[in-house]
């Protein structure tokens, strides 16, 4: 294909696959790793701590984003990162350790056995975060503003399709293989292999299908000075951010509003698959893929959609308390599940869907508040700083969640999560008094 033909490629040809490719490695690194280490018998404390470390590249990606902006083209970065991610998935498949069934059954698999696996995951995480930067930049260059607006929903949908694939389909595949063979390490090795094959096919497709945009030019000449200017601008943006009125309250809100979810998110899947004797529900892996990775994601999306509709009608201020309640009260479903340990799949599915719907609905207020606080001259960069605090709000609880659960058990852990809801309500109380009543309303 010549460049003229590529310029005229419909966004339908590349937008869905690009955002599916953006989502898959994120969910492999941050979700598949949690389930895989849990099933391999790694204790919750080490599992939660080391999988939380894998999130660092997304927290830090603003630091090296200027390099992506000035060196090579966004298209080049996309293809290069997809090739690197494919290579990492292949290496993960080939090098995954095989702890014995006795070690796995005892729940005492040392995390040191997975040192190479963690190194490959962290490289994949940096590649994935860099791919995010390039893909989002490329999206704004490769088609017109009107087309961008028309496809904003499509890119979101296919990112969520990647979520269902990563948290649902891949986990289901691993579970099916495990139930037929009884070989847990092999089931995850094959699952990672499936991920590698699919990502390889997407990469090959994008080499030919991604259009070349006249706007997407390499800026090698003066790249270092441009990168320096961008880093200086980043520092200036941060200085203006910390000088904004009410910044300490805003940071407290961004760190504490999601505190219950920050503790919960790392232990959801381990709780579902751990045996009843260990305090879990003892669900088969493939069932977790269906219940949590498919129905749970659908409930999450529905909550987010309805939250967006509701907040646009009444504004951020009027919706904040209701959304805070939805963010916190569904955590009770895990207290119920831990105490009752039901075996009825329908009951478990309903409980998980209630929790995920509440999180999806309540998270809308969080996103709106970040946009509200970012208003002003440096809106884009201030919002990027807010998203860094959002990532930090998930990382800080994640580091210690597993160790706390090991020390006090699942029932007490979920009661502790409920106690953390007071932090959410406290920061909501103070923030509510500062919000413009008209913000967010149509």
Number of C-alpha atoms within 10 A of each C-alpha: 8 8 11 11 10 15 15 13 16 14 18 10 13 18 21 19 21 23 23 23 25 26 23 23 29 23 17 25 22 20 20 22 21 23 25 22 24 24 21 24 24 24 22 24 20 21 27 28 20 17 24 20 15 23 21 18 20 20 18 15 17 20 13 15 18 20 18 19 22 21 20 16 21 27 25 17 22 28 21 16 22 26 18 17 26 24 17 22 24 20 18 23 21 13 14 17 17 15 16 14 15 11 14 21 12 11 17 14 21 17 17 11 14 18 12 15 19 20 14 19 24 20 17 27 24 20 23 26 25 23 26 24 22 23 22 15 17 23 23 15 18 23 18 11 12 8 14 18 11 12 17 12 11 17 21 16 16 20 21 19 20 24 23 25 22 26 27 25 19 23 27 24 18 25 23 17 19 19 14 9 11 13 15 22 22 18 22 28 21 17 21 23 19 17 21 22 14 14 23 19 11 20 24 13 14 20 16 11 17 23 25 23 19 10 12 18 16 16 14 12 10 11 17 15 11 18 19 14 13 19 18 12 14 19 13 13 20 16 11 13 20 13 11 13 10 12 13 12 14 20 18 17 27 25 24 24 29 26 24 24 23 24 28 23 16 29 24 17 23 25 23 23 22 19 14 16 8 12 18 23 22 19 20 17 23 23 19 24 26 19 22 25 24 22 20 26 24 18 23 22 19 17 25 22 15 15 22 21 13 18 23 16 13 17 22 26 23 19 20 24 17 13 24 26 17 22 29 26 15 20 25 17 18 25 20 16 23 23 15 11 17 16 13 8 12 11 12 22 18 16 20 25 24 22 24 27 27 26 28 26 28 27 23 25 27 21 16 20 22 22 18 17 19 20 12 10 10 16 16 14 18 23 19 20 20 23 19 18 20 22 19 20 23 23 25 16 23 27 22 18 25 24 18 17 19 13 11 12 16 22 19 16 23 26 16 17 23 22 13 20 22 16 19 23 19 13 20 19 15 13 18 16 10 11 17 12 14 12 17 21 14 9
